[in-house]
Structure formats: structure tokens, C-alpha cells
Amino acid sequence: MIVVWQPPARRDLRRLDPPIARQVRDAVLRFAATGQGDVSRLRPPLEGYRLRSGDWRVRFRFDAPDLIHVEHVRHRSQAYR
């Protein structure tokens, strides 16, 4: 799968401490390569999916069977607002 980081997601990732950013990035790449990870479909009114990485949530959507658009990386307390 191809992972495309949208500008807000890149900005969110840059704001994280380097070890946390690495953990989140590794979780996304692992999911893209193997399909492994704690992934759930979001309930309306939210759209897309979320990947859990520790206390951090990665919101993304599939645009094609092999294309992932990462939209946001947020702490679990802010992820669904």
C-alpha cells in the first residue's frame, strides 16, 4: 500500500516528540505493509478509519484498495472532536 500524509497530518507529526513520532510512523507503515494494527471504522458523523498507537490516534481513509490518506495524528483525548 501507498501512504500519503496530508499536510495537517505532517504538521501533527512534526509537533510530537521524536520517539512518539517514530512510534506512530512505524505503526502506520506496519499497517500499510501487513494490515496488522488496531484499526476501527469511525462511526458517523466522522468518516474514515482510525489506527491506535499507544495514546495516539491516526485518522485515515482509503481512496483506492492500495492507497491510504493519513489525515490527522492526535492524542486520544482530542482525536474525535
Biopython code that builds the backbone (N, CA, C, O; Angstrom):
import numpy as np
from Bio.PDB.StructureBuilder import StructureBuilder

atoms = [
    (1, "MET", "N", (0.834, -1.187, 0.000)),
    (1, "MET", "CA", (0.000, 0.000, 0.000)),
    (1, "MET", "C", (0.876, 1.247, 0.000)),
    (1, "MET", "O", (2.003, 1.246, 0.494)),
    (2, "ILE", "N", (0.329, 2.287, -0.559)),
    (2, "ILE", "CA", (0.998, 3.580, -0.587)),
    (2, "ILE", "C", (0.372, 4.458, 0.492)),
    (2, "ILE", "O", (-0.851, 4.536, 0.603)),
    (3, "VAL", "N", (1.213, 5.116, 1.285)),
    (3, "VAL", "CA", (0.745, 6.004, 2.350)),
    (3, "VAL", "C", (1.017, 7.446, 1.934)),
    (3, "VAL", "O", (2.151, 7.807, 1.617)),
    (4, "VAL", "N", (-0.029, 8.262, 1.936)),
    (4, "VAL", "CA", (0.089, 9.685, 1.617)),
    (4, "VAL", "C", (-0.260, 10.458, 2.879)),
    (4, "VAL", "O", (-1.374, 10.357, 3.392)),
    (5, "TRP", "N", (0.698, 11.229, 3.374)),
    (5, "TRP", "CA", (0.479, 12.046, 4.577)),
    (5, "TRP", "C", (-0.032, 13.405, 4.134)),
    (5, "TRP", "O", (0.682, 14.151, 3.463)),
    (6, "GLN", "N", (-1.261, 13.731, 4.504)),
    (6, "GLN", "CA", (-1.835, 15.037, 4.197)),
    (6, "GLN", "C", (-1.113, 16.111, 5.018)),
    (6, "GLN", "O", (-0.559, 15.798, 6.071)),
    (7, "PRO", "N", (-1.106, 17.372, 4.561)),
    (7, "PRO", "CA", (-0.406, 18.439, 5.304)),
    (7, "PRO", "C", (-0.779, 18.540, 6.779)),
    (7, "PRO", "O", (0.122, 18.707, 7.601)),
    (8, "PRO", "N", (-2.067, 18.446, 7.170)),
    (8, "PRO", "CA", (-2.349, 18.503, 8.615)),
    (8, "PRO", "C", (-1.715, 17.347, 9.387)),
    (8, "PRO", "O", (-1.276, 17.535, 10.522)),
    (9, "ALA", "N", (-1.659, 16.164, 8.796)),
    (9, "ALA", "CA", (-1.048, 15.012, 9.470)),
    (9, "ALA", "C", (0.459, 15.200, 9.598)),
    (9, "ALA", "O", (1.041, 14.860, 10.628)),
    (10, "ARG", "N", (1.089, 15.738, 8.562)),
    (10, "ARG", "CA", (2.534, 16.010, 8.649)),
    (10, "ARG", "C", (2.819, 17.034, 9.736)),
    (10, "ARG", "O", (3.789, 16.901, 10.483)),
    (11, "ARG", "N", (1.981, 18.046, 9.824)),
    (11, "ARG", "CA", (2.138, 19.082, 10.851)),
    (11, "ARG", "C", (1.955, 18.478, 12.247)),
    (11, "ARG", "O", (2.722, 18.771, 13.164)),
    (12, "ASP", "N", (0.929, 17.629, 12.397)),
    (12, "ASP", "CA", (0.705, 16.953, 13.681)),
    (12, "ASP", "C", (1.914, 16.109, 14.058)),
    (12, "ASP", "O", (2.327, 16.112, 15.217)),
    (13, "LEU", "N", (2.481, 15.395, 13.112)),
    (13, "LEU", "CA", (3.623, 14.512, 13.373)),
    (13, "LEU", "C", (4.859, 15.310, 13.771)),
    (13, "LEU", "O", (5.614, 14.890, 14.648)),
    (14, "ARG", "N", (5.069, 16.455, 13.135)),
    (14, "ARG", "CA", (6.229, 17.302, 13.479)),
    (14, "ARG", "C", (6.138, 17.856, 14.894)),
    (14, "ARG", "O", (7.163, 18.126, 15.520)),
    (15, "ARG", "N", (4.934, 18.026, 15.399)),
    (15, "ARG", "CA", (4.749, 18.588, 16.743)),
    (15, "ARG", "C", (4.984, 17.567, 17.860)),
    (15, "ARG", "O", (5.099, 17.944, 19.026)),
    (16, "LEU", "N", (5.055, 16.301, 17.520)),
    (16, "LEU", "CA", (5.253, 15.249, 18.523)),
    (16, "LEU", "C", (6.720, 15.119, 18.889)),
    (16, "LEU", "O", (7.605, 15.500, 18.123)),
    (17, "ASP", "N", (6.965, 14.571, 20.080)),
    (17, "ASP", "CA", (8.336, 14.243, 20.460)),
    (17, "ASP", "C", (8.859, 13.193, 19.489)),
    (17, "ASP", "O", (8.094, 12.341, 19.037)),
    (18, "PRO", "N", (10.156, 13.238, 19.156)),
    (18, "PRO", "CA", (10.700, 12.296, 18.167)),
    (18, "PRO", "C", (10.404, 10.818, 18.441)),
    (18, "PRO", "O", (10.056, 10.109, 17.497)),
    (19, "PRO", "N", (10.520, 10.306, 19.680)),
    (19, "PRO", "CA", (10.206, 8.881, 19.875)),
    (19, "PRO", "C", (8.735, 8.547, 19.614)),
    (19, "PRO", "O", (8.423, 7.479, 19.088)),
    (20, "ILE", "N", (7.839, 9.455, 19.981)),
    (20, "ILE", "CA", (6.406, 9.235, 19.748)),
    (20, "ILE", "C", (6.116, 9.304, 18.252)),
    (20, "ILE", "O", (5.361, 8.483, 17.730)),
    (21, "ALA", "N", (6.705, 10.269, 17.561)),
    (21, "ALA", "CA", (6.511, 10.394, 16.114)),
    (21, "ALA", "C", (6.996, 9.131, 15.403)),
    (21, "ALA", "O", (6.349, 8.659, 14.468)),
    (22, "ARG", "N", (8.111, 8.591, 15.832)),
    (22, "ARG", "CA", (8.654, 7.364, 15.240)),
    (22, "ARG", "C", (7.699, 6.188, 15.485)),
    (22, "ARG", "O", (7.465, 5.376, 14.589)),
    (23, "GLN", "N", (7.150, 6.103, 16.705)),
    (23, "GLN", "CA", (6.202, 5.040, 17.045)),
    (23, "GLN", "C", (4.969, 5.116, 16.148)),
    (23, "GLN", "O", (4.516, 4.096, 15.629)),
    (24, "VAL", "N", (4.432, 6.305, 15.966)),
    (24, "VAL", "CA", (3.241, 6.485, 15.139)),
    (24, "VAL", "C", (3.550, 6.159, 13.682)),
    (24, "VAL", "O", (2.786, 5.448, 13.030)),
    (25, "ARG", "N", (4.654, 6.669, 13.174)),
    (25, "ARG", "CA", (5.050, 6.426, 11.787)),
    (25, "ARG", "C", (5.253, 4.925, 11.541)),
    (25, "ARG", "O", (4.824, 4.398, 10.515)),
    (26, "ASP", "N", (5.910, 4.242, 12.489)),
    (26, "ASP", "CA", (6.129, 2.799, 12.358)),
    (26, "ASP", "C", (4.811, 2.031, 12.357)),
    (26, "ASP", "O", (4.659, 1.065, 11.609)),
    (27, "ALA", "N", (3.857, 2.451, 13.185)),
    (27, "ALA", "CA", (2.551, 1.781, 13.237)),
    (27, "ALA", "C", (1.814, 1.930, 11.903)),
    (27, "ALA", "O", (1.195, 0.978, 11.427)),
    (28, "VAL", "N", (1.877, 3.117, 11.301)),
    (28, "VAL", "CA", (1.220, 3.344, 10.007)),
    (28, "VAL", "C", (1.887, 2.501, 8.929)),
    (28, "VAL", "O", (1.204, 1.866, 8.126)),
    (29, "LEU", "N", (3.207, 2.490, 8.906)),
    (29, "LEU", "CA", (3.918, 1.712, 7.886)),
    (29, "LEU", "C", (3.693, 0.210, 8.070)),
    (29, "LEU", "O", (3.573, -0.519, 7.086)),
    (30, "ARG", "N", (3.636, -0.256, 9.314)),
    (30, "ARG", "CA", (3.355, -1.673, 9.587)),
    (30, "ARG", "C", (1.963, -2.036, 9.084)),
    (30, "ARG", "O", (1.777, -3.088, 8.471)),
    (31, "PHE", "N", (0.981, -1.164, 9.341)),
    (31, "PHE", "CA", (-0.373, -1.426, 8.865)),
    (31, "PHE", "C", (-0.409, -1.451, 7.338)),
    (31, "PHE", "O", (-1.059, -2.316, 6.750)),
    (32, "ALA", "N", (0.277, -0.519, 6.697)),
    (32, "ALA", "CA", (0.287, -0.463, 5.238)),
    (32, "ALA", "C", (0.938, -1.700, 4.637)),
    (32, "ALA", "O", (0.504, -2.183, 3.591)),
    (33, "ALA", "N", (1.970, -2.212, 5.285)),
    (33, "ALA", "CA", (2.703, -3.354, 4.740)),
    (33, "ALA", "C", (2.015, -4.689, 5.028)),
    (33, "ALA", "O", (2.006, -5.578, 4.176)),
    (34, "THR", "N", (1.435, -4.835, 6.231)),
    (34, "THR", "CA", (0.945, -6.148, 6.638)),
    (34, "THR", "C", (-0.549, -6.190, 6.962)),
    (34, "THR", "O", (-1.136, -7.270, 7.025)),
    (35, "GLY", "N", (-1.164, -5.031, 7.168)),
    (35, "GLY", "CA", (-2.559, -4.994, 7.580)),
    (35, "GLY", "C", (-2.743, -5.217, 9.065)),
    (35, "GLY", "O", (-3.874, -5.315, 9.542)),
    (36, "GLN", "N", (-1.636, -5.301, 9.812)),
    (36, "GLN", "CA", (-1.714, -5.522, 11.252)),
    (36, "GLN", "C", (-1.805, -4.190, 11.981)),
    (36, "GLN", "O", (-1.141, -3.221, 11.615)),
    (37, "GLY", "N", (-2.622, -4.156, 13.000)),
    (37, "GLY", "CA", (-2.769, -2.959, 13.806)),
    (37, "GLY", "C", (-4.181, -2.880, 14.354)),
    (37, "GLY", "O", (-5.081, -3.580, 13.890)),
    (38, "ASP", "N", (-4.361, -2.033, 15.334)),
    (38, "ASP", "CA", (-5.666, -1.841, 15.946)),
    (38, "ASP", "C", (-6.418, -0.786, 15.149)),
    (38, "ASP", "O", (-6.320, 0.406, 15.439)),
    (39, "VAL", "N", (-7.168, -1.225, 14.148)),
    (39, "VAL", "CA", (-7.877, -0.331, 13.239)),
    (39, "VAL", "C", (-9.377, -0.524, 13.406)),
    (39, "VAL", "O", (-9.867, -1.651, 13.489)),
    (40, "SER", "N", (-10.096, 0.588, 13.453)),
    (40, "SER", "CA", (-11.558, 0.548, 13.527)),
    (40, "SER", "C", (-12.140, 1.581, 12.575)),
    (40, "SER", "O", (-11.552, 2.635, 12.332)),
    (41, "ARG", "N", (-13.300, 1.252, 12.050)),
    (41, "ARG", "CA", (-14.027, 2.225, 11.231)),
    (41, "ARG", "C", (-14.686, 3.224, 12.168)),
    (41, "ARG", "O", (-15.239, 2.833, 13.196)),
    (42, "LEU", "N", (-14.638, 4.513, 11.829)),
    (42, "LEU", "CA", (-15.248, 5.547, 12.658)),
    (42, "LEU", "C", (-16.757, 5.581, 12.441)),
    (42, "LEU", "O", (-17.248, 5.315, 11.344)),
    (43, "ARG", "N", (-17.470, 5.909, 13.491)),
    (43, "ARG", "CA", (-18.923, 5.991, 13.423)),
    (43, "ARG", "C", (-19.340, 7.388, 12.959)),
    (43, "ARG", "O", (-18.645, 8.366, 13.236)),
    (44, "PRO", "N", (-20.475, 7.485, 12.252)),
    (44, "PRO", "CA", (-20.963, 8.797, 11.844)),
    (44, "PRO", "C", (-21.176, 9.683, 13.052)),
    (44, "PRO", "O", (-21.583, 9.175, 14.097)),
    (45, "PRO", "N", (-20.928, 10.955, 12.970)),
    (45, "PRO", "CA", (-20.724, 11.761, 11.766)),
    (45, "PRO", "C", (-19.285, 11.767, 11.261)),
    (45, "PRO", "O", (-19.011, 12.392, 10.236)),
    (46, "LEU", "N", (-18.356, 11.098, 11.939)),
    (46, "LEU", "CA", (-16.982, 11.034, 11.464)),
    (46, "LEU", "C", (-16.877, 10.030, 10.329)),
    (46, "LEU", "O", (-17.646, 9.073, 10.252)),
    (47, "GLU", "N", (-15.912, 10.264, 9.449)),
    (47, "GLU", "CA", (-15.714, 9.374, 8.309)),
    (47, "GLU", "C", (-14.311, 8.802, 8.343)),
    (47, "GLU", "O", (-13.392, 9.423, 8.877)),
    (48, "GLY", "N", (-14.149, 7.639, 7.784)),
    (48, "GLY", "CA", (-12.835, 7.030, 7.656)),
    (48, "GLY", "C", (-12.564, 5.996, 8.734)),
    (48, "GLY", "O", (-13.477, 5.357, 9.258)),
    (49, "TYR", "N", (-11.285, 5.849, 9.050)),
    (49, "TYR", "CA", (-10.816, 4.835, 9.987)),
    (49, "TYR", "C", (-9.861, 5.468, 10.977)),
    (49, "TYR", "O", (-9.386, 6.586, 10.780)),
    (50, "ARG", "N", (-9.583, 4.723, 12.062)),
    (50, "ARG", "CA", (-8.572, 5.167, 12.997)),
    (50, "ARG", "C", (-7.649, 4.007, 13.301)),
    (50, "ARG", "O", (-8.074, 2.854, 13.371)),
    (51, "LEU", "N", (-6.386, 4.328, 13.480)),
    (51, "LEU", "CA", (-5.361, 3.371, 13.880)),
    (51, "LEU", "C", (-4.857, 3.807, 15.238)),
    (51, "LEU", "O", (-4.464, 4.960, 15.419)),
    (52, "ARG", "N", (-4.865, 2.897, 16.186)),
    (52, "ARG", "CA", (-4.415, 3.220, 17.536)),
    (52, "ARG", "C", (-2.937, 2.871, 17.673)),
    (52, "ARG", "O", (-2.501, 1.780, 17.304)),
    (53, "SER", "N", (-2.174, 3.827, 18.216)),
    (53, "SER", "CA", (-0.759, 3.620, 18.502)),
    (53, "SER", "C", (-0.491, 4.207, 19.881)),
    (53, "SER", "O", (-0.194, 5.395, 20.007)),
    (54, "GLY", "N", (-0.594, 3.380, 20.910)),
    (54, "GLY", "CA", (-0.438, 3.874, 22.278)),
    (54, "GLY", "C", (-1.576, 4.824, 22.598)),
    (54, "GLY", "O", (-2.745, 4.488, 22.411)),
    (55, "ASP", "N", (-1.233, 6.021, 23.085)),
    (55, "ASP", "CA", (-2.237, 7.040, 23.392)),
    (55, "ASP", "C", (-2.566, 7.913, 22.186)),
    (55, "ASP", "O", (-3.308, 8.885, 22.320)),
    (56, "TRP", "N", (-2.039, 7.592, 21.032)),
    (56, "TRP", "CA", (-2.214, 8.408, 19.840)),
    (56, "TRP", "C", (-3.117, 7.715, 18.843)),
    (56, "TRP", "O", (-3.105, 6.490, 18.724)),
    (57, "ARG", "N", (-3.913, 8.520, 18.117)),
    (57, "ARG", "CA", (-4.843, 8.006, 17.127)),
    (57, "ARG", "C", (-4.508, 8.614, 15.773)),
    (57, "ARG", "O", (-4.314, 9.823, 15.654)),
    (58, "VAL", "N", (-4.443, 7.773, 14.768)),
    (58, "VAL", "CA", (-4.173, 8.198, 13.398)),
    (58, "VAL", "C", (-5.477, 8.042, 12.633)),
    (58, "VAL", "O", (-5.987, 6.932, 12.479)),
    (59, "ARG", "N", (-6.013, 9.157, 12.155)),
    (59, "ARG", "CA", (-7.236, 9.110, 11.355)),
    (59, "ARG", "C", (-6.841, 9.076, 9.888)),
    (59, "ARG", "O", (-6.025, 9.876, 9.432)),
    (60, "PHE", "N", (-7.438, 8.128, 9.148)),
    (60, "PHE", "CA", (-7.095, 7.977, 7.741)),
    (60, "PHE", "C", (-8.301, 7.487, 6.957)),
    (60, "PHE", "O", (-9.334, 7.131, 7.523)),
    (61, "ARG", "N", (-8.142, 7.481, 5.649)),
    (61, "ARG", "CA", (-9.187, 6.967, 4.764)),
    (61, "ARG", "C", (-8.518, 6.230, 3.612)),
    (61, "ARG", "O", (-7.370, 6.501, 3.259)),
    (62, "PHE", "N", (-9.263, 5.294, 3.037)),
    (62, "PHE", "CA", (-8.808, 4.577, 1.850)),
    (62, "PHE", "C", (-9.401, 5.268, 0.632)),
    (62, "PHE", "O", (-10.611, 5.491, 0.582)),
    (63, "ASP", "N", (-8.569, 5.612, -0.356)),
    (63, "ASP", "CA", (-9.099, 6.168, -1.600)),
    (63, "ASP", "C", (-9.107, 5.147, -2.714)),
    (63, "ASP", "O", (-9.842, 5.291, -3.691)),
    (64, "ALA", "N", (-8.313, 4.138, -2.576)),
    (64, "ALA", "CA", (-8.267, 3.014, -3.509)),
    (64, "ALA", "C", (-7.844, 1.814, -2.672)),
    (64, "ALA", "O", (-7.426, 1.988, -1.528)),
    (65, "PRO", "N", (-7.941, 0.628, -3.201)),
    (65, "PRO", "CA", (-7.552, -0.534, -2.395)),
    (65, "PRO", "C", (-6.107, -0.492, -1.893)),
    (65, "PRO", "O", (-5.777, -1.134, -0.896)),
    (66, "ASP", "N", (-5.264, 0.247, -2.570)),
    (66, "ASP", "CA", (-3.850, 0.274, -2.165)),
    (66, "ASP", "C", (-3.348, 1.680, -1.849)),
    (66, "ASP", "O", (-2.149, 1.937, -1.955)),
    (67, "LEU", "N", (-4.243, 2.599, -1.462)),
    (67, "LEU", "CA", (-3.855, 3.986, -1.179)),
    (67, "LEU", "C", (-4.478, 4.443, 0.140)),
    (67, "LEU", "O", (-5.697, 4.425, 0.306)),
    (68, "ILE", "N", (-3.616, 4.853, 1.074)),
    (68, "ILE", "CA", (-4.058, 5.342, 2.383)),
    (68, "ILE", "C", (-3.727, 6.820, 2.482)),
    (68, "ILE", "O", (-2.585, 7.219, 2.258)),
    (69, "HIS", "N", (-4.720, 7.635, 2.818)),
    (69, "HIS", "CA", (-4.511, 9.060, 3.066)),
    (69, "HIS", "C", (-4.596, 9.295, 4.569)),
    (69, "HIS", "O", (-5.669, 9.178, 5.159)),
    (70, "VAL", "N", (-3.466, 9.625, 5.187)),
    (70, "VAL", "CA", (-3.440, 9.921, 6.616)),
    (70, "VAL", "C", (-3.850, 11.379, 6.786)),
    (70, "VAL", "O", (-3.224, 12.278, 6.225)),
    (71, "GLU", "N", (-4.904, 11.604, 7.562)),
    (71, "GLU", "CA", (-5.462, 12.946, 7.694)),
    (71, "GLU", "C", (-5.023, 13.663, 8.959)),
    (71, "GLU", "O", (-4.719, 14.855, 8.911)),
    (72, "HIS", "N", (-4.980, 12.956, 10.111)),
    (72, "HIS", "CA", (-4.606, 13.588, 11.377)),
    (72, "HIS", "C", (-3.916, 12.590, 12.284)),
    (72, "HIS", "O", (-4.144, 11.383, 12.197)),
    (73, "VAL", "N", (-3.068, 13.113, 13.156)),
    (73, "VAL", "CA", (-2.473, 12.346, 14.247)),
    (73, "VAL", "C", (-2.759, 13.154, 15.504)),
    (73, "VAL", "O", (-2.265, 14.270, 15.662)),
    (74, "ARG", "N", (-3.563, 12.579, 16.398)),
    (74, "ARG", "CA", (-3.974, 13.312, 17.594)),
    (74, "ARG", "C", (-3.894, 12.428, 18.817)),
    (74, "ARG", "O", (-3.946, 11.202, 18.724)),
    (75, "HIS", "N", (-3.766, 13.076, 19.978)),
    (75, "HIS", "CA", (-3.835, 12.358, 21.244)),
    (75, "HIS", "C", (-5.267, 11.849, 21.401)),
    (75, "HIS", "O", (-6.208, 12.449, 20.880)),
    (76, "ARG", "N", (-5.421, 10.751, 22.115)),
    (76, "ARG", "CA", (-6.745, 10.134, 22.234)),
    (76, "ARG", "C", (-7.778, 11.059, 22.850)),
    (76, "ARG", "O", (-8.969, 10.899, 22.585)),
    (77, "SER", "N", (-7.359, 12.033, 23.671)),
    (77, "SER", "CA", (-8.308, 12.953, 24.273)),
    (77, "SER", "C", (-8.845, 13.975, 23.271)),
    (77, "SER", "O", (-9.880, 14.593, 23.519)),
    (78, "GLN", "N", (-8.158, 14.161, 22.149)),
    (78, "GLN", "CA", (-8.559, 15.145, 21.148)),
    (78, "GLN", "C", (-8.946, 14.527, 19.810)),
    (78, "GLN", "O", (-9.393, 15.245, 18.916)),
    (79, "ALA", "N", (-8.789, 13.231, 19.650)),
    (79, "ALA", "CA", (-8.881, 12.595, 18.340)),
    (79, "ALA", "C", (-10.257, 12.649, 17.699)),
    (79, "ALA", "O", (-10.361, 12.681, 16.473)),
    (80, "TYR", "N", (-11.302, 12.658, 18.489)),
    (80, "TYR", "CA", (-12.635, 12.510, 17.913)),
    (80, "TYR", "C", (-13.468, 13.771, 18.027)),
    (80, "TYR", "O", (-14.688, 13.720, 17.869)),
    (81, "ARG", "N", (-12.845, 14.885, 18.296)),
    (81, "ARG", "CA", (-13.570, 16.155, 18.413)),
    (81, "ARG", "C", (-13.621, 16.872, 17.106)),
    (81, "ARG", "O", (-14.193, 17.959, 17.019)),
]
sb = StructureBuilder()
sb.init_structure("model")
sb.init_model(0)
sb.init_chain("A")
sb.init_seg("    ")
for serial, (resi, resn, name, xyz) in enumerate(atoms, 1):
    if name == "N":
        sb.init_residue(resn, " ", resi, " ")
    sb.init_atom(name, np.array(xyz, "f"), 0.0, 1.0, " ", f" {name:<3s}", serial, name[0])
structure = sb.get_structure()
